[in-house]
Amino acid sequence: MTIPFTDLFYDNPVSHDTNNKTSELNLNDCNNTDISVLAYKSLPATIQKALLSQNRLVIIANNPSITIETLEQTLQPTDIVVLFNDFIHADFFATHALAKTLPKLLFFRQIGDSRLHFGLPPRSNNLIAIEQMAQHAALGIFLSNISYQFPTPTDDPKPNDDPISEDRVLSIAHDLKVIFDSSEHCRVLSEQHPVVADYPSFADIHSSAPTSGFLMYRLLLAARQPVQCLQRTNNPQKRTAPVEILLLGFNDDDKTAHFWEGHNWAFERQELAAPPIGVEIIRQY
């Protein structure tokens, strides 16, 4: 029987030195589970800070049916935007009057066991837009499983999967490299993080693990509890509500053009069919 995520507890949380004094308040004095504190401390420090002032996390799937008009109607000044890999509408998030001012959390998934991550050189990427993002708002980066290795095209085990074009950025500029090397901005997130310890992976499929979107959803869902505690600690007179989560473009199976058999889609869809209070799903077809 599957153990509900809300019933999971862990006795030995792993802590990180975030160099963020605001987040080092007495979380132990709050009614937090070990897993919620671990989830919060797993986040880049820039996003930990942003969560204390923003009201909503908008997790955006790489769904081509999401239009700029939809984004303009959806995004609010108190949002944090979460994007994945070689994300859609990069110019919009980098230059739009509102979107460029919103804190952003970018997730880049490791490609199998290689030195590569989707959305980073030498694969297709939005590096120019990411450089612009970093100039306008707080930026946090997650890399799945391993830190970025700054690989070259010769490190790509399957270059024909993503042929290099003339406009491909093949190396990371110095200013952006500083961000990737900074623990304040950039962290490694294991695909086997405790927030998905109950995930039924497939033993016969190598690298079977949660989808990037589900992993990030679980992590941020757990991190909301310490955020609320810290907000109350910082401003005891103000009534605080949990940070809201909006999932945009997370489709049903039969409406999705591609889904890898190593993800347990049935498990994920079943959980998202009945989201908890404070979580909204807007599907795009």
C-alpha positions as CSV (number, residue, x, y, z in Angstrom):
1,M,0.0,0.0,0.0
2,T,1.3,3.5,-0.9
3,I,2.2,5.6,2.1
4,P,0.6,9.1,1.9
5,F,3.2,11.8,1.5
6,T,1.7,13.7,4.5
7,D,2.5,10.7,6.7
8,L,6.2,10.5,5.9
9,F,8.6,11.4,8.6
10,Y,12.4,11.2,8.6
11,D,14.6,11.1,11.7
12,N,17.9,12.4,10.3
13,P,17.4,15.5,8.1
14,V,20.4,16.6,6.1
15,S,21.2,20.3,6.6
16,H,23.0,22.7,4.3
17,D,25.0,25.8,5.1
18,T,23.0,28.4,3.1
19,N,24.8,31.5,4.3
20,N,21.3,32.9,4.8
21,K,20.8,34.1,8.4
22,T,17.1,34.8,7.8
23,S,16.4,31.1,7.2
24,E,18.5,30.0,10.2
25,L,15.8,31.1,12.7
26,N,14.5,28.5,15.2
27,L,12.7,26.2,12.8
28,N,12.9,23.6,15.6
29,D,10.5,25.7,17.7
30,C,7.8,25.4,15.0
31,N,5.5,22.5,14.3
32,N,7.5,21.3,11.3
33,T,8.3,17.7,10.3
34,D,11.9,16.8,9.5
35,I,11.0,16.3,5.9
36,S,9.6,19.8,5.6
37,V,12.7,21.4,7.1
38,L,14.9,19.3,4.8
39,A,12.8,20.4,1.8
40,Y,13.1,24.1,2.7
41,K,16.9,23.9,3.4
42,S,17.4,22.0,0.1
43,L,16.4,25.1,-1.8
44,P,18.9,27.7,-3.1
45,A,19.2,30.5,-0.5
46,T,17.9,33.0,-3.0
47,I,14.7,31.1,-3.3
48,Q,14.5,30.6,0.5
49,K,14.5,34.3,0.9
50,A,12.1,35.0,-1.9
51,L,9.6,32.5,-0.4
52,L,9.4,34.7,2.7
53,S,7.9,37.6,0.7
54,Q,6.2,36.1,-2.3
55,N,2.7,34.5,-2.1
56,R,2.6,31.9,-4.8
57,L,4.8,29.4,-6.7
58,V,3.9,29.0,-10.4
59,I,5.3,25.7,-11.7
60,I,5.2,25.8,-15.5
61,A,5.4,22.7,-17.6
62,N,7.1,22.7,-21.0
63,N,3.8,22.6,-22.7
64,P,3.6,24.3,-26.1
65,S,-0.1,25.0,-25.7
66,I,0.8,27.5,-23.0
67,T,0.6,30.9,-24.8
68,I,2.1,34.2,-23.8
69,E,-1.4,35.5,-23.4
70,T,-2.1,32.7,-20.9
71,L,1.1,33.7,-19.0
72,E,0.1,37.4,-19.0
73,Q,-3.3,36.5,-17.6
74,T,-1.9,34.2,-15.0
75,L,1.2,35.7,-13.5
76,Q,1.0,38.1,-10.5
77,P,3.6,40.4,-8.9
78,T,3.9,38.1,-5.8
79,D,4.7,35.0,-7.8
80,I,7.9,32.8,-8.0
81,V,8.2,31.2,-11.4
82,V,9.5,27.6,-11.7
83,L,10.8,26.4,-15.1
84,F,12.4,23.3,-16.4
85,N,15.3,22.4,-18.8
86,D,15.0,24.1,-22.2
87,F,11.9,25.9,-21.1
88,I,9.3,27.6,-23.3
89,H,8.9,31.4,-23.9
90,A,12.4,32.2,-22.7
91,D,12.3,35.8,-24.1
92,F,9.0,36.5,-22.3
93,F,10.4,35.5,-18.9
94,A,13.6,37.5,-19.5
95,T,12.1,40.7,-21.0
96,H,8.4,41.1,-20.2
97,A,7.7,44.0,-17.8
98,L,6.2,41.9,-15.1
99,A,7.7,38.4,-15.8
100,K,11.3,39.6,-15.7
101,T,10.9,41.0,-12.2
102,L,9.6,37.7,-10.7
103,P,12.1,35.5,-8.8
104,K,12.8,32.3,-10.7
105,L,13.8,28.7,-9.9
106,L,15.2,26.8,-12.8
107,F,15.6,23.0,-12.8
108,F,18.0,21.2,-15.2
109,R,17.7,17.4,-15.2
110,Q,20.7,15.1,-15.7
111,I,20.6,13.2,-19.0
112,G,20.9,9.5,-17.9
113,D,24.3,8.9,-16.2
114,S,26.1,11.4,-18.5
115,R,27.9,14.7,-17.6
116,L,25.1,16.5,-19.4
117,H,21.9,18.2,-18.2
118,F,18.9,19.0,-20.4
119,G,18.7,22.7,-21.2
120,L,22.4,23.4,-20.7
121,P,25.4,23.4,-23.1
122,P,26.2,21.6,-25.2
123,R,22.4,20.8,-25.5
124,S,19.8,23.3,-26.6
125,N,19.5,26.0,-24.0
126,N,18.2,29.5,-23.1
127,L,21.5,30.8,-21.6
128,I,21.1,34.3,-23.1
129,A,17.7,34.6,-21.5
130,I,18.9,33.2,-18.2
131,E,21.7,35.8,-18.1
132,Q,19.0,38.5,-18.5
133,M,16.9,36.9,-15.8
134,A,19.8,37.1,-13.4
135,Q,20.0,40.9,-13.9
136,H,16.4,41.6,-13.0
137,A,15.3,39.3,-10.2
138,A,16.4,36.6,-7.7
139,L,17.5,33.5,-9.5
140,G,17.8,30.0,-8.1
141,I,19.1,26.9,-10.0
142,F,18.6,23.2,-9.3
143,L,20.7,20.5,-11.1
144,S,19.5,17.0,-10.7
145,N,21.9,14.4,-9.2
146,I,25.3,16.0,-10.0
147,S,26.7,19.5,-10.2
148,Y,27.2,21.0,-13.7
149,Q,30.3,19.6,-15.2
150,F,30.7,22.3,-18.0
151,P,30.8,19.6,-20.6
152,T,31.8,20.1,-24.3
153,P,30.1,18.6,-27.4
154,T,32.6,15.7,-27.2
155,D,31.1,14.7,-23.9
156,D,27.6,14.2,-25.4
157,P,27.0,10.5,-25.7
158,K,24.1,11.0,-28.1
159,P,24.7,14.2,-30.1
160,N,22.3,13.3,-32.8
161,D,19.4,13.5,-30.2
162,D,19.9,17.3,-30.2
163,P,22.0,18.4,-33.3
164,I,23.9,21.6,-32.8
165,S,22.6,24.7,-34.7
166,E,24.3,27.9,-35.5
167,D,22.6,29.8,-32.8
168,R,23.4,27.3,-30.0
169,V,25.3,28.7,-27.1
170,L,28.0,26.2,-26.3
171,S,29.7,27.7,-23.3
172,I,28.7,29.5,-20.2
173,A,29.8,33.1,-19.7
174,H,31.8,34.1,-16.7
175,D,29.0,36.0,-14.9
176,L,26.7,33.0,-15.2
177,K,29.4,30.6,-14.3
178,V,29.7,32.4,-11.0
179,I,26.0,31.7,-10.3
180,F,26.5,28.0,-11.1
181,D,29.4,27.9,-8.7
182,S,27.5,29.6,-5.9
183,S,25.7,27.6,-3.2
184,E,23.5,30.6,-2.6
185,H,22.1,30.4,-6.2
186,C,22.7,26.8,-7.2
187,R,22.1,23.5,-5.6
188,V,22.1,19.8,-6.6
189,L,18.8,18.0,-6.1
190,S,18.7,14.2,-6.0
191,E,16.0,12.5,-7.9
192,Q,15.7,10.2,-4.9
193,H,15.2,13.1,-2.5
194,P,13.2,12.0,0.7
195,V,10.1,14.0,-0.5
196,V,9.6,11.3,-3.1
197,A,10.6,8.3,-0.9
198,D,7.2,6.8,-1.5
199,Y,7.4,7.0,-5.2
200,P,6.9,3.6,-6.9
201,S,9.8,3.6,-9.5
202,F,10.2,0.6,-11.9
203,A,13.0,-1.7,-10.8
204,D,13.5,-3.0,-14.4
205,I,14.0,0.5,-15.9
206,H,17.3,2.2,-15.5
207,S,17.0,5.7,-14.0
208,S,13.3,5.2,-13.2
209,A,12.3,8.2,-11.1
210,P,9.7,10.9,-10.7
211,T,9.2,13.5,-13.5
212,S,10.9,16.8,-13.0
213,G,7.6,18.5,-12.4
214,F,6.4,16.0,-9.8
215,L,9.7,16.1,-7.9
216,M,9.7,19.9,-7.8
217,Y,6.0,19.9,-6.8
218,R,6.6,17.5,-3.8
219,L,9.7,19.5,-2.7
220,L,7.9,22.8,-2.8
221,L,4.8,21.4,-1.2
222,A,6.8,20.2,1.8
223,A,8.8,23.5,2.0
224,R,5.7,25.6,2.5
225,Q,5.4,24.7,6.2
226,P,8.8,26.1,7.4
227,V,8.1,29.2,5.2
228,Q,4.9,29.9,7.1
229,C,6.7,29.4,10.4
230,L,9.5,31.8,9.5
231,Q,6.9,34.4,8.3
232,R,5.2,34.3,11.6
233,T,8.5,34.6,13.4
234,N,9.5,37.6,11.4
235,N,6.2,39.3,11.7
236,P,4.1,37.9,14.7
237,Q,1.4,40.6,14.2
238,K,0.6,39.6,10.6
239,R,-1.6,36.6,9.8
240,T,0.1,34.4,7.2
241,A,-1.3,31.8,4.9
242,P,0.7,28.9,3.3
243,V,2.4,29.8,0.0
244,E,0.0,28.8,-2.8
245,I,1.1,26.5,-5.6
246,L,-0.1,26.7,-9.2
247,L,0.7,24.0,-11.7
248,L,0.3,25.3,-15.2
249,G,0.2,23.0,-18.2
250,F,0.4,19.6,-16.5
251,N,-1.7,17.5,-18.8
252,D,-3.5,14.1,-18.5
253,D,-1.8,11.1,-20.1
254,D,-3.9,10.9,-23.2
255,K,-3.2,14.6,-24.0
256,T,0.6,14.4,-23.6
257,A,2.6,13.9,-26.8
258,H,5.6,12.2,-25.0
259,F,6.0,10.5,-21.7
260,W,8.9,8.3,-20.8
261,E,8.0,4.8,-19.5
262,G,10.5,5.2,-16.6
263,H,8.1,7.7,-14.9
264,N,5.2,6.3,-13.0
265,W,2.6,8.5,-14.7
266,A,-0.4,6.7,-13.1
267,F,0.9,7.4,-9.6
268,E,1.5,11.1,-10.4
269,R,-1.8,11.6,-12.1
270,Q,-3.6,9.9,-9.2
271,E,-2.1,12.3,-6.7
272,L,-2.6,15.4,-8.7
273,A,-6.2,14.4,-9.4
274,A,-7.1,15.6,-5.8
275,P,-4.6,18.4,-4.9
276,P,-4.5,19.7,-1.3
277,I,-5.8,23.0,-0.2
278,G,-3.7,25.8,-1.6
279,V,-2.7,23.9,-4.8
280,E,-4.4,24.7,-8.1
281,I,-3.9,23.0,-11.4
282,I,-4.5,24.7,-14.8
283,R,-4.3,22.1,-17.6
284,Q,-3.5,23.3,-21.1
285,Y,-4.4,21.1,-24.1
